[in-house]
Amino acid sequence: MSTDSHQKVTADQLRRDAFLYVRQSTLRQVFENTESTKRQYALRERAVSLGWPIERVHVIDSDLGLSGASAQDRDGFQRLVAEVAIGHAGIVLGLEVSRLARNNADWHRLIELAALTRTLILDEDGVYDPACFNDRLLLGLKGAMSEAELHILSSRLQGGMRNKARRGELELPLPIGLLYHPNGSIVLDPDQQIQGSLRLLFDTYRQSHSATVVVRRFRREGWVFPRRVRRGIGKGEVHWGELNTSRVLQILHNPRYAGAFVYGRTRTGRKADLTSTQLKVAQSDWQVLIRGAHAGYIDWEEFERNQLTLRQNAVAFCQNGRGTMPREGVGLLQGRVICGKCGKRMRVRYQEVGGKLEPYYVCHDAAAHSAEKPCQSVRGRAIDDAIGALLLEMVAPAAIDVALAIEGEIAGRVEQANAMRLKQLERTRYEAELARRRYMNVDPANRMVADALEADWNASLRQLDTLQQEHDRQHQSDEALLGAEARARIRALADDFPVVWNDARVEPIERKRMLGLLIEDVTLVKAEQVLIQVRFRGGRTTVIRVDRPKPIALIRKTLPEVVRMVEELLETCSDRQIAERLNALGHTNWKGEPFTHKKVIVIRNAYHLKTRFVRLRERGMLTANELAAQLAVCPTTIYLWGQNGFLRQHRYGNQHRCLFEPLGDVVLVKGQGGRYSPTAPTFIAVQPTTQGAI
């Protein structure tokens, strides 16, 4: 490489513009390392000395405060590369290679483009022609040294941080609820409302084992949760707002709340587009873990239990999945049923039957992975009843202890909620008093400021009044919940645990949670009977057999004894009389509804039973028209004689449909005037004619 810089500058390069690239790695360097920035801007004079007019020396300084480790998000560097690629740049100026790029890929891309367009590169040491092999070799070495320098600096910083972290002395940002004491130790936040909010969060999760339930309780009670501003305007301030699920999960996964010092929970990785991202590291790979390093809200054992339940909650439908946490739905064994044929977990499907949702335990693994038919599908009502009876048999001796524990838990929850509301009320009262003092200290003549402060004071007072009324209402409700009558009712329920288990006010999710404390899983095999193998916590097993649920066709089928009774009653009763007789004996149809004459007709038609009319005709009964023709009277007269009891009639339909018994060897005698009496007919028996009579 020639040492004379002017020999490398040609007329073709002077016809193009000069581009000066200025960069500092951080905003702090921009404000504090001003001398370096001045040195970079001073390179314009070097360009002028090489022959470029000052008006054709362009300064690119839009990347001030950005790292040179990557060209991503460096608009200034990308603009510089574009100018070199299209041949607008005759020379590129930079104080040193590290100012242009700290990444070999970005640096060599710039060198290659500069070599193709015959663009020079200038730094504090001299001018280089990338088209010349020796200059390109030297530039490549400088780029490698620049990247190595960044690695060395980072290694030094990381080594010092790791060394302090191993001693537990590295100061890391603390989550809400923890603060650094002036002596350097970590203490709980002295704000009692912040402490109460966190303790209530952990207590609620300890009871429910569900982050969603925690959020629902906070929103149902109208509680707010603190959040500390980490950067920007208001840094360090505490803001109060609604709690969400992601916030709960962050707190539950944070080991600092268990009093542990942890370093290396995440590491930096690269995405497909080369952007950086934070990747979680398994607990076994954490670089530093010091238990009991400072005060916490829970102990380490509870933290590990929380991680276990969170992993169980996150288990999706997989080959080796076991029971998940309780969810909505009436299926008692949701998440705990194993297929006895393929060994996979069975899922719950709900179907409306008779206006109610009925659970079905279905094995969908073969259908989901192999497009085959489901292994088996079992209606869950009988299964749930059998498991419930088994639990009642086992848990009944400990019912009193359970009831007392429930009573204590309710009292504890009420006390926590009351303390939380009092702290929230106290903070609101303080803010209202602060707004009052601000208003009282303002100059009355400054009406614009005074009106705004007065409005803030009034808003604080309204909020305070709303919270006070809500607190009083909730306090009265809690008093009723823990009154003597309520306590007596809880203790009375302990004497009969089945009443507690079958109480309609008990949510299905609570029954599932109680079942999960005792039962690990249930294996079902559907055959002539449903085989139920129950595996309890601790390894004990038991087997139950229940009859297979009947199909709906058999369920709707009329009982055989009812059919036989209808068959017998048809000899003496009409359809309406049969319905009344069945209802009097307590019989109902498959829906539990009483019988009507139409339902009796349906039974007759379904089982092909002879009607009452057919049975009477087979016994020789006559209609009114037939009997009227025999007696030579009109049918109306026959009906009148039947109503008055002169003729024996048999009902077969409603009150007006009947058949008459035949008269046999009886004749009707005419009365005076040669007519038959419609009200009092005279019948005489005819003697049979003897042989040989005249």
C-alpha positions as CSV (number, residue, x, y, z in Angstrom):
1,M,0.0,0.0,0.0
2,S,1.4,3.4,-0.9
3,T,1.7,5.8,1.9
4,D,0.7,8.8,-0.3
5,S,-3.0,9.2,0.0
6,H,-3.2,11.7,-2.9
7,Q,-1.9,9.1,-5.3
8,K,-5.1,7.0,-4.7
9,V,-7.5,9.8,-5.3
10,T,-8.4,10.0,-9.0
11,A,-10.5,12.4,-11.0
12,D,-13.3,9.9,-11.3
13,Q,-13.6,9.7,-7.5
14,L,-13.4,13.5,-7.1
15,R,-16.4,13.8,-9.5
16,R,-18.4,11.8,-6.9
17,D,-19.4,13.0,-3.4
18,A,-17.7,12.3,-0.1
19,F,-19.7,10.7,2.7
20,L,-18.7,11.1,6.4
21,Y,-20.3,8.5,8.7
22,V,-20.6,9.6,12.4
23,R,-21.8,7.1,15.1
24,Q,-21.7,6.7,18.9
25,S,-22.8,3.4,20.5
26,T,-25.1,4.9,23.2
27,L,-26.9,8.1,24.0
28,R,-24.8,8.4,27.2
29,Q,-21.7,8.4,25.0
30,V,-23.2,11.1,22.8
31,F,-23.7,13.4,25.8
32,E,-20.6,12.5,27.7
33,N,-17.9,11.5,25.1
34,T,-18.2,14.7,23.2
35,E,-14.6,14.8,22.2
36,S,-15.0,11.6,20.1
37,T,-17.9,13.2,18.3
38,K,-15.9,16.3,17.5
39,R,-13.0,14.2,16.1
40,Q,-15.4,12.4,13.8
41,Y,-16.9,15.6,12.5
42,A,-13.4,17.0,12.0
43,L,-12.8,14.4,9.2
44,R,-14.6,16.8,6.9
45,E,-11.3,18.8,6.8
46,R,-9.5,15.6,5.6
47,A,-11.9,15.3,2.7
48,V,-11.4,18.9,1.8
49,S,-7.6,18.5,1.9
50,L,-7.9,15.5,-0.5
51,G,-9.8,17.7,-3.1
52,W,-13.5,17.5,-2.3
53,P,-15.4,20.8,-1.9
54,I,-17.0,21.3,1.5
55,E,-20.5,21.5,0.0
56,R,-20.0,18.0,-1.5
57,V,-19.0,16.4,1.8
58,H,-22.2,14.8,3.2
59,V,-22.4,13.9,6.9
60,I,-24.5,10.9,7.9
61,D,-25.1,11.2,11.7
62,S,-28.6,9.6,12.1
63,D,-27.1,6.6,13.9
64,L,-25.9,8.5,16.9
65,G,-26.7,6.4,20.0
66,L,-27.0,3.1,18.1
67,S,-24.8,0.0,18.5
68,G,-22.7,-1.1,15.5
69,A,-23.0,-4.8,16.3
70,S,-25.6,-5.1,13.5
71,A,-26.8,-3.1,10.6
72,Q,-30.4,-3.8,11.7
73,D,-32.3,-0.5,12.5
74,R,-29.2,1.6,11.5
75,D,-30.8,3.7,8.8
76,G,-27.7,5.8,8.3
77,F,-25.4,2.9,7.6
78,Q,-27.9,1.4,5.2
79,R,-28.1,4.7,3.4
80,L,-24.3,4.8,3.2
81,V,-24.2,1.3,1.7
82,A,-26.9,2.3,-0.9
83,E,-24.9,5.4,-1.9
84,V,-21.8,3.2,-2.4
85,A,-23.7,0.5,-4.3
86,I,-25.1,3.0,-6.9
87,G,-21.8,4.7,-7.4
88,H,-22.6,8.1,-5.8
89,A,-19.8,7.9,-3.3
90,G,-16.2,8.6,-4.2
91,I,-14.9,8.2,-0.7
92,V,-16.3,7.0,2.7
93,L,-14.9,8.6,5.8
94,G,-14.9,7.2,9.3
95,L,-12.8,7.8,12.4
96,E,-12.1,4.1,12.7
97,V,-13.5,0.8,11.4
98,S,-15.5,0.3,14.7
99,R,-17.5,3.4,13.9
100,L,-18.7,2.0,10.6
101,A,-19.4,-1.6,11.8
102,R,-18.7,-4.0,14.6
103,N,-19.9,-7.0,12.5
104,N,-17.7,-8.7,9.9
105,A,-20.6,-9.5,7.7
106,D,-21.7,-5.9,7.5
107,W,-18.1,-4.7,7.1
108,H,-17.1,-7.0,4.3
109,R,-20.3,-6.3,2.5
110,L,-19.3,-2.6,2.5
111,I,-15.7,-3.5,1.3
112,E,-17.0,-5.6,-1.6
113,L,-19.4,-2.9,-2.8
114,A,-16.6,-0.2,-2.5
115,A,-14.3,-2.4,-4.5
116,L,-16.8,-2.9,-7.3
117,T,-17.6,0.9,-7.5
118,R,-13.9,2.0,-7.0
119,T,-14.9,3.9,-3.8
120,L,-12.1,4.8,-1.3
121,I,-12.3,4.3,2.5
122,L,-10.6,6.7,4.9
123,D,-10.0,6.4,8.6
124,E,-7.7,8.2,11.0
125,D,-4.7,6.2,9.8
126,G,-5.0,6.7,6.0
127,V,-6.8,6.1,2.8
128,Y,-7.5,2.6,1.5
129,D,-8.6,1.3,-1.9
130,P,-10.7,-1.8,-1.5
131,A,-10.0,-2.8,-5.1
132,C,-6.3,-3.2,-4.1
133,F,-5.6,-6.6,-2.5
134,N,-3.2,-5.3,0.2
135,D,-5.6,-2.6,1.2
136,R,-8.6,-5.0,1.3
137,L,-6.5,-7.4,3.4
138,L,-5.7,-4.7,5.8
139,L,-9.3,-3.5,6.0
140,G,-10.4,-7.1,6.7
141,L,-7.9,-7.4,9.5
142,K,-9.1,-4.2,11.0
143,G,-12.7,-5.4,10.8
144,A,-11.9,-8.6,12.5
145,M,-10.0,-6.8,15.3
146,S,-13.0,-4.4,15.7
147,E,-15.4,-7.4,16.1
148,A,-12.9,-9.1,18.5
149,E,-12.6,-5.9,20.5
150,L,-16.4,-5.8,21.0
151,H,-16.3,-9.4,22.1
152,I,-13.4,-8.7,24.6
153,L,-15.2,-5.7,26.0
154,S,-18.4,-7.7,26.4
155,S,-16.6,-10.6,28.0
156,R,-15.0,-8.3,30.5
157,L,-18.3,-6.7,31.5
158,Q,-20.1,-10.1,31.6
159,G,-17.2,-11.6,33.6
160,G,-17.5,-8.9,36.2
161,M,-21.2,-9.2,36.4
162,R,-21.1,-13.0,36.8
163,N,-18.5,-12.7,39.5
164,K,-20.7,-10.3,41.5
165,A,-23.7,-12.5,40.7
166,R,-22.0,-15.6,42.2
167,R,-21.7,-13.7,45.5
168,G,-25.3,-12.4,45.2
169,E,-24.2,-8.8,45.1
170,L,-25.2,-7.9,41.6
171,E,-27.9,-5.3,41.6
172,L,-30.7,-6.3,39.3
173,P,-34.0,-4.6,38.7
174,L,-36.4,-5.8,41.4
175,P,-40.1,-6.7,40.8
176,I,-42.9,-4.8,42.4
177,G,-43.1,-5.4,46.1
178,L,-39.3,-5.6,46.7
179,L,-36.9,-2.6,47.2
180,Y,-33.2,-2.0,47.9
181,H,-32.5,-0.7,51.4
182,P,-30.0,2.1,51.7
183,N,-27.5,-0.4,53.2
184,G,-27.7,-2.5,50.0
185,S,-30.0,-5.3,51.3
186,I,-33.3,-6.3,49.7
187,V,-36.5,-5.7,51.8
188,L,-40.2,-5.8,51.3
189,D,-41.9,-2.7,50.0
190,P,-42.9,-0.6,53.1
191,D,-46.2,0.3,51.3
192,Q,-48.7,-2.0,53.0
193,Q,-51.2,-1.9,50.1
194,I,-48.5,-3.2,47.8
195,Q,-47.6,-6.0,50.2
196,G,-51.3,-6.8,50.7
197,S,-51.9,-7.0,47.0
198,L,-49.1,-9.5,46.5
199,R,-49.9,-11.6,49.5
200,L,-53.6,-11.7,48.3
201,L,-52.4,-12.8,44.9
202,F,-50.3,-15.7,46.3
203,D,-53.0,-16.7,48.8
204,T,-55.6,-16.9,46.0
205,Y,-53.4,-18.9,43.8
206,R,-52.6,-21.2,46.7
207,Q,-56.3,-21.9,47.1
208,S,-57.4,-22.1,43.4
209,H,-54.2,-23.2,41.5
210,S,-55.3,-21.1,38.6
211,A,-54.0,-17.7,37.4
212,T,-57.3,-17.0,35.7
213,V,-59.2,-17.4,39.0
214,V,-56.9,-14.9,40.6
215,V,-57.7,-12.3,37.9
216,R,-61.4,-13.0,38.2
217,R,-61.4,-12.5,41.9
218,F,-59.5,-9.2,41.7
219,R,-61.9,-8.0,39.0
220,R,-65.0,-9.2,40.8
221,E,-64.0,-7.5,44.0
222,G,-62.9,-4.3,42.2
223,W,-59.3,-4.5,43.5
224,V,-56.4,-2.8,41.7
225,F,-52.8,-4.0,41.4
226,P,-49.5,-2.0,41.5
227,R,-47.1,-1.6,38.6
228,R,-43.8,0.3,38.8
229,V,-42.7,2.4,35.8
230,R,-39.3,1.1,34.7
231,R,-38.2,3.7,32.1
232,G,-39.2,7.0,30.6
233,I,-41.3,9.7,32.2
234,G,-42.3,8.9,35.8
235,K,-39.6,6.3,36.2
236,G,-39.8,4.7,39.6
237,E,-43.5,5.7,40.2
238,V,-46.1,3.2,41.2
239,H,-49.3,3.1,39.1
240,W,-52.4,1.2,40.1
241,G,-54.6,-0.6,37.5
242,E,-56.4,-3.8,36.6
243,L,-54.7,-7.1,37.0
244,N,-54.3,-9.4,34.0
245,T,-53.3,-13.0,33.5
246,S,-49.9,-12.3,32.0
247,R,-49.0,-10.2,35.0
248,V,-50.0,-13.0,37.4
249,L,-47.9,-15.5,35.5
250,Q,-44.9,-13.2,35.6
251,I,-45.2,-12.9,39.3
252,L,-45.7,-16.6,39.9
253,H,-42.7,-17.5,37.7
254,N,-40.4,-14.9,39.4
255,P,-38.1,-16.6,42.0
256,R,-37.3,-13.3,43.7
257,Y,-40.7,-13.4,45.4
258,A,-39.4,-16.7,47.1
259,G,-36.4,-14.8,48.5
260,A,-34.0,-16.4,45.9
261,F,-31.2,-14.6,44.0
262,V,-31.1,-15.8,40.4
263,Y,-28.9,-14.9,37.5
264,G,-29.2,-16.3,34.0
265,R,-32.9,-17.0,33.7
266,T,-32.8,-15.8,30.0
267,R,-30.3,-15.6,27.2
268,T,-30.1,-13.6,24.0
269,G,-30.8,-15.4,20.8
270,R,-31.4,-14.6,17.1
271,K,-34.5,-15.0,15.1
272,A,-34.6,-15.9,11.4
273,D,-34.4,-12.2,10.5
274,L,-31.3,-11.8,12.7
275,T,-33.2,-9.7,15.3
276,S,-32.4,-10.4,18.9
277,T,-34.9,-12.1,21.2
278,Q,-34.9,-13.3,24.8
279,L,-35.0,-17.1,25.3
280,K,-36.0,-18.7,28.6
281,V,-33.4,-21.0,30.2
282,A,-34.4,-24.1,32.2
283,Q,-34.0,-23.9,35.9
284,S,-31.3,-26.6,35.8
285,D,-29.2,-24.3,33.5
286,W,-29.4,-21.1,35.6
287,Q,-25.9,-19.7,36.1
288,V,-26.6,-18.6,39.7
289,L,-29.3,-19.7,42.2
290,I,-29.0,-18.6,45.8
291,R,-32.0,-19.6,48.0
292,G,-32.9,-17.5,51.0
293,A,-30.8,-14.6,49.8
294,H,-33.4,-12.0,51.0
295,A,-36.9,-11.6,52.3
296,G,-39.7,-13.0,50.2
297,Y,-43.5,-13.4,50.1
298,I,-43.4,-17.2,49.8
299,D,-40.9,-19.9,50.6
300,W,-38.9,-21.9,48.0
301,E,-41.0,-25.1,48.5
302,E,-44.2,-23.2,47.6
303,F,-42.5,-21.6,44.6
304,E,-41.6,-25.1,43.3
305,R,-45.2,-26.3,43.9
306,N,-46.5,-23.3,41.9
307,Q,-44.2,-24.1,39.0
308,L,-45.5,-27.7,39.0
309,T,-49.1,-26.6,38.9
310,L,-48.4,-24.0,36.2
311,R,-46.8,-26.7,34.1
312,Q,-49.8,-29.0,34.7
313,N,-52.1,-26.1,33.7
314,A,-50.2,-25.6,30.5
315,V,-50.3,-29.3,29.4
316,A,-52.2,-29.6,26.1
317,F,-53.7,-32.6,24.4
318,C,-50.6,-34.8,24.0
319,Q,-49.7,-38.5,24.0
320,N,-48.4,-38.6,27.6
321,G,-50.7,-36.0,29.1
322,R,-52.4,-36.6,32.3
323,G,-55.1,-34.8,34.3
324,T,-55.3,-31.1,33.7
325,M,-56.6,-28.5,36.2
326,P,-60.4,-28.3,36.6
327,R,-62.3,-26.4,34.0
328,E,-65.9,-25.5,33.3
329,G,-68.5,-28.2,32.6
330,V,-70.4,-30.8,34.5
331,G,-68.1,-33.7,33.6
332,L,-66.7,-34.8,36.9
333,L,-63.7,-36.7,35.5
334,Q,-62.6,-34.0,33.0
335,G,-58.9,-34.4,32.3
336,R,-58.5,-37.6,34.4
337,V,-60.0,-40.3,32.2
338,I,-57.7,-42.8,30.4
339,C,-58.8,-45.0,27.6
340,G,-58.4,-48.6,28.6
341,K,-57.9,-49.7,25.0
342,C,-55.2,-47.4,23.7
343,G,-53.9,-45.8,26.9
344,K,-54.4,-42.3,25.7
345,R,-56.3,-39.6,27.5
346,M,-60.0,-39.2,26.8
347,R,-61.6,-35.9,26.4
348,V,-65.0,-34.6,27.4
349,R,-67.7,-33.8,24.9
350,Y,-71.1,-32.4,25.9
351,Q,-74.4,-33.1,24.2
352,E,-77.8,-31.8,25.0
353,V,-80.2,-34.6,26.1
354,G,-83.6,-33.8,27.3
355,G,-82.8,-30.1,27.7
356,K,-79.6,-30.8,29.8
357,L,-76.0,-31.1,28.9
358,E,-74.8,-34.6,29.3
359,P,-71.0,-35.4,29.4
360,Y,-69.5,-38.1,27.1
361,Y,-66.0,-39.4,27.6
362,V,-64.5,-39.9,24.1
363,C,-61.1,-41.1,23.0
364,H,-60.2,-38.9,20.0
365,D,-56.5,-39.9,19.7
366,A,-56.9,-42.3,16.8
367,A,-59.2,-39.9,15.0
368,A,-56.9,-36.9,15.5
369,H,-53.6,-38.7,14.5
370,S,-54.6,-41.5,12.2
371,A,-58.1,-40.4,10.8
372,E,-59.6,-43.5,12.3
373,K,-62.8,-44.0,14.3
374,P,-62.6,-43.1,18.0
375,C,-61.6,-46.0,20.3
376,Q,-64.7,-45.7,22.5
377,S,-67.3,-43.2,23.7
378,V,-69.0,-43.6,27.1
379,R,-71.8,-41.6,28.4
380,G,-70.5,-40.0,31.6
381,R,-73.5,-39.6,33.8
382,A,-73.4,-43.1,35.3
383,I,-69.6,-43.0,35.5
384,D,-69.7,-39.7,37.5
385,D,-72.4,-41.1,39.8
386,A,-70.4,-44.2,40.6
387,I,-67.2,-42.1,41.3
388,G,-69.2,-39.7,43.4
389,A,-70.6,-42.6,45.5
390,L,-67.1,-44.0,45.9
391,L,-65.8,-40.6,47.1
392,L,-68.8,-40.2,49.5
393,E,-68.0,-43.6,51.0
394,M,-64.3,-42.7,51.5
395,V,-64.6,-39.1,52.6
396,A,-67.6,-39.3,55.0
397,P,-65.5,-40.0,58.1
398,A,-63.6,-36.8,57.6
399,A,-66.6,-34.6,56.8
400,I,-66.4,-32.6,60.0
401,D,-62.8,-31.7,59.5
402,V,-63.6,-30.6,56.0
403,A,-66.4,-28.4,57.1
404,L,-64.4,-26.8,59.8
405,A,-61.6,-26.2,57.3
406,I,-64.0,-24.6,54.9
407,E,-65.4,-22.4,57.6
408,G,-61.8,-21.2,58.5
409,E,-61.0,-20.7,54.8
410,I,-64.1,-18.5,54.4
411,A,-63.2,-16.5,57.5
412,G,-59.6,-16.0,56.2
413,R,-60.8,-14.9,52.8
414,V,-63.2,-12.4,54.3
415,E,-60.5,-11.0,56.5
416,Q,-58.0,-10.6,53.6
417,A,-60.6,-8.9,51.4
418,N,-61.6,-6.5,54.2
419,A,-57.9,-5.6,54.8
420,M,-57.4,-5.1,51.1
421,R,-60.4,-2.8,50.9
422,L,-59.3,-0.8,53.9
423,K,-55.8,-0.2,52.4
424,Q,-57.3,0.9,49.1
425,L,-59.7,3.2,51.0
426,E,-56.8,4.7,53.0
427,R,-54.8,5.4,49.8
428,T,-57.8,7.1,48.2
429,R,-58.4,9.1,51.3
430,Y,-54.8,10.2,51.2
431,E,-55.0,11.2,47.6
432,A,-58.2,13.2,48.3
433,E,-56.4,15.0,51.2
434,L,-53.4,15.7,48.9
435,A,-55.8,17.2,46.3
436,R,-57.4,19.4,49.0
437,R,-54.0,20.7,50.1
438,R,-53.0,21.5,46.6
439,Y,-56.3,23.4,46.1
440,M,-55.9,25.3,49.4
441,N,-52.3,26.4,48.5
442,V,-53.1,27.8,45.1
443,D,-53.5,31.6,44.6
444,P,-57.3,32.3,44.5
445,A,-56.7,34.9,41.8
446,N,-55.3,32.3,39.4
447,R,-58.7,30.9,38.5
448,M,-57.4,28.7,35.6
449,V,-55.2,26.7,38.0
450,A,-57.7,26.9,40.9
451,D,-60.5,25.5,38.8
452,A,-58.5,22.6,37.6
453,L,-57.3,21.8,41.2
454,E,-60.9,22.1,42.5
455,A,-62.1,19.6,39.8
456,D,-59.3,17.2,40.8
457,W,-60.4,17.5,44.5
458,N,-64.1,16.9,43.6
459,A,-63.2,13.8,41.6
460,S,-61.1,12.5,44.4
461,L,-64.0,13.0,46.9
462,R,-66.4,11.3,44.6
463,Q,-64.1,8.3,44.2
464,L,-63.6,8.2,48.0
465,D,-67.4,8.3,48.5
466,T,-67.9,5.4,46.0
467,L,-65.3,3.3,47.7
468,Q,-66.7,4.0,51.1
469,Q,-70.2,2.9,50.1
470,E,-68.8,-0.2,48.4
471,H,-66.8,-1.0,51.5
472,D,-69.9,-0.7,53.8
473,R,-72.0,-2.8,51.5
474,Q,-69.4,-5.5,51.3
475,H,-68.8,-5.4,55.0
476,Q,-72.5,-6.1,55.7
477,S,-72.4,-8.9,53.2
478,D,-69.4,-10.5,54.9
479,E,-71.1,-10.1,58.3
480,A,-74.1,-12.1,57.0
481,L,-71.7,-14.7,55.5
482,L,-70.0,-15.2,58.8
483,G,-73.0,-14.9,61.1
484,A,-74.1,-17.4,63.7
485,E,-76.7,-18.8,61.4
486,A,-74.2,-19.3,58.6
487,R,-71.7,-21.0,60.9
488,A,-74.4,-23.3,62.2
489,R,-75.4,-24.2,58.7
490,I,-71.8,-25.1,57.8
491,R,-71.4,-27.2,60.9
492,A,-74.7,-28.9,60.3
493,L,-73.7,-29.9,56.7
494,A,-70.7,-31.7,58.1
495,D,-73.0,-34.3,59.6
496,D,-74.2,-35.3,56.2
497,F,-71.4,-35.0,53.6
498,P,-73.6,-36.2,50.8
499,V,-75.7,-33.1,51.2
500,V,-72.6,-31.0,50.7
501,W,-71.5,-33.0,47.7
502,N,-74.9,-33.0,46.0
503,D,-75.8,-29.4,46.9
504,A,-76.8,-27.6,43.7
505,R,-75.0,-24.4,44.9
506,V,-71.6,-26.2,44.8
507,E,-70.0,-25.4,41.5
508,P,-68.8,-28.4,39.3
509,I,-65.3,-27.0,39.3
510,E,-65.2,-27.3,43.1
511,R,-66.2,-30.9,42.9
512,K,-63.5,-31.6,40.4
513,R,-60.9,-29.9,42.6
514,M,-62.0,-32.1,45.6
515,L,-61.8,-35.2,43.4
516,G,-58.3,-34.2,42.2
517,L,-57.1,-34.2,45.8
518,L,-57.9,-37.9,46.1
519,I,-57.9,-39.5,42.6
520,E,-54.9,-39.6,40.2
521,D,-56.8,-40.9,37.1
522,V,-59.6,-43.2,36.0
523,T,-59.3,-45.9,33.3
524,L,-62.5,-46.8,31.3
525,V,-63.1,-50.0,29.3
526,K,-66.4,-50.2,27.5
527,A,-67.7,-53.8,27.1
528,E,-70.9,-55.6,28.2
529,Q,-70.4,-53.5,31.3
530,V,-68.2,-50.4,31.7
531,L,-65.1,-51.3,33.7
532,I,-63.9,-48.4,35.9
533,Q,-60.4,-48.7,37.4
534,V,-59.7,-45.9,39.9
535,R,-56.1,-45.0,40.9
536,F,-55.9,-43.0,44.0
537,R,-53.2,-40.7,45.1
538,G,-50.5,-42.8,46.7
539,G,-51.0,-45.8,44.3
540,R,-54.1,-47.6,45.7
541,T,-56.5,-48.8,43.1
542,T,-60.1,-50.1,43.0
543,V,-62.4,-51.5,40.3
544,I,-66.0,-50.6,39.8
545,R,-68.4,-52.0,37.2
546,V,-71.5,-50.2,36.0
547,D,-74.1,-51.1,33.4
548,R,-73.7,-49.6,30.0
549,P,-76.0,-46.6,29.4
550,K,-79.0,-47.6,27.5
551,P,-79.6,-46.1,24.0
552,I,-82.3,-43.5,23.7
553,A,-84.6,-46.0,21.9
554,L,-84.6,-48.3,25.0
555,I,-84.9,-45.3,27.3
556,R,-88.1,-44.2,25.5
557,K,-89.5,-47.7,25.4
558,T,-92.6,-48.2,27.6
559,L,-92.0,-50.5,30.6
560,P,-93.3,-54.1,30.0
561,E,-95.4,-54.0,33.1
562,V,-97.2,-50.9,31.9
563,V,-97.9,-52.6,28.5
564,R,-99.3,-55.6,30.3
565,M,-101.5,-53.4,32.5
566,V,-102.9,-51.6,29.4
567,E,-103.6,-55.0,27.8
568,E,-105.6,-56.1,30.9
569,L,-107.4,-52.8,31.3
570,L,-108.6,-52.8,27.7
571,E,-111.0,-55.6,28.6
572,T,-113.0,-53.3,30.9
573,C,-111.9,-49.7,30.4
574,S,-111.7,-47.1,27.7
575,D,-108.5,-45.2,26.8
576,R,-109.3,-42.3,29.0
577,Q,-110.2,-44.6,32.0
578,I,-106.9,-46.5,31.4
579,A,-104.9,-43.2,31.6
580,E,-106.6,-42.3,34.8
581,R,-105.9,-45.7,36.3
582,L,-102.2,-45.6,35.4
583,N,-101.8,-42.2,36.9
584,A,-103.5,-43.3,40.1
585,L,-101.0,-46.1,40.4
586,G,-98.1,-43.7,40.0
587,H,-96.9,-44.7,36.5
588,T,-95.3,-42.2,34.1
589,N,-93.8,-42.2,30.7
590,W,-90.0,-42.0,30.1
591,K,-90.0,-38.2,30.5
592,G,-91.8,-38.5,33.9
593,E,-95.0,-37.1,32.5
594,P,-98.5,-38.4,33.5
595,F,-100.4,-40.5,31.0
596,T,-103.2,-39.1,28.8
597,H,-105.7,-41.0,26.5
598,K,-103.5,-40.0,23.6
599,K,-100.4,-41.6,25.1
600,V,-102.5,-44.7,25.7
601,I,-103.5,-44.7,22.0
602,V,-99.8,-44.5,21.1
603,I,-99.0,-47.5,23.3
604,R,-101.8,-49.5,21.7
605,N,-100.6,-48.7,18.2
606,A,-97.0,-49.4,19.0
607,Y,-97.7,-52.8,20.5
608,H,-100.5,-53.7,18.1
609,L,-103.1,-54.1,21.0
610,K,-106.7,-54.6,20.1
611,T,-108.9,-51.6,20.7
612,R,-111.7,-51.6,23.2
613,F,-114.2,-51.4,20.3
614,V,-112.7,-54.5,18.6
615,R,-112.8,-56.5,21.8
616,L,-116.5,-55.6,22.4
617,R,-117.5,-56.5,18.8
618,E,-115.8,-59.8,19.2
619,R,-118.0,-60.4,22.3
620,G,-121.1,-59.8,20.2
621,M,-121.9,-56.2,21.1
622,L,-124.1,-54.3,18.7
623,T,-124.1,-50.7,17.6
624,A,-127.1,-48.4,18.1
625,N,-128.1,-48.7,14.5
626,E,-127.9,-52.5,14.5
627,L,-130.0,-52.8,17.6
628,A,-132.5,-50.2,16.3
629,A,-132.9,-52.2,13.1
630,Q,-133.5,-55.3,15.2
631,L,-136.2,-53.7,17.4
632,A,-137.6,-51.5,14.6
633,V,-137.0,-48.3,16.4
634,C,-134.8,-45.3,15.7
635,P,-131.2,-45.1,17.0
636,T,-132.1,-42.1,19.3
637,T,-134.5,-44.3,21.1
638,I,-131.8,-46.9,21.7
639,Y,-129.5,-44.2,23.2
640,L,-132.3,-43.0,25.5
641,W,-133.0,-46.6,26.7
642,G,-129.3,-47.1,27.3
643,Q,-129.0,-43.8,29.3
644,N,-132.1,-44.8,31.4
645,G,-130.6,-48.3,32.1
646,F,-133.1,-50.4,30.1
647,L,-130.3,-51.5,27.8
648,R,-126.8,-52.5,28.9
649,Q,-124.2,-50.4,27.2
650,H,-120.3,-50.5,27.2
651,R,-118.2,-47.4,26.7
652,Y,-115.2,-47.7,24.3
653,G,-114.3,-44.1,23.5
654,N,-115.4,-40.8,25.0
655,Q,-118.6,-40.4,27.0
656,H,-120.8,-40.7,23.9
657,R,-119.3,-43.7,22.2
658,C,-120.7,-47.1,23.3
659,L,-121.9,-50.5,22.2
660,F,-125.0,-52.4,23.4
661,E,-125.4,-56.0,24.5
662,P,-127.8,-58.0,22.3
663,L,-131.3,-58.8,23.6
664,G,-131.3,-62.4,22.5
665,D,-134.7,-64.1,22.7
666,V,-136.5,-61.0,23.9
667,V,-139.2,-59.0,22.0
668,L,-140.4,-55.6,22.5
669,V,-144.1,-55.2,23.4
670,K,-146.1,-52.3,21.9
671,G,-148.0,-50.2,24.3
672,Q,-151.4,-48.4,24.0
673,G,-151.9,-46.8,20.6
674,G,-149.7,-49.4,18.9
675,R,-146.4,-47.6,19.8
676,Y,-143.3,-48.4,21.8
677,S,-142.8,-46.5,24.9
678,P,-139.6,-44.4,24.7
679,T,-139.3,-44.0,28.4
680,A,-140.6,-47.4,29.8
681,P,-140.3,-50.1,27.1
682,T,-141.7,-53.5,27.8
683,F,-139.5,-56.5,27.0
684,I,-140.8,-60.1,27.2
685,A,-138.8,-63.3,26.8
686,V,-140.0,-65.7,24.0
687,Q,-140.3,-69.3,25.0
688,P,-138.5,-71.6,22.6
689,T,-140.8,-73.7,20.4
690,T,-141.0,-77.4,21.5
691,Q,-141.0,-80.2,18.9
692,G,-144.5,-81.3,17.8
693,A,-146.3,-78.2,19.2
694,I,-149.3,-76.9,17.3
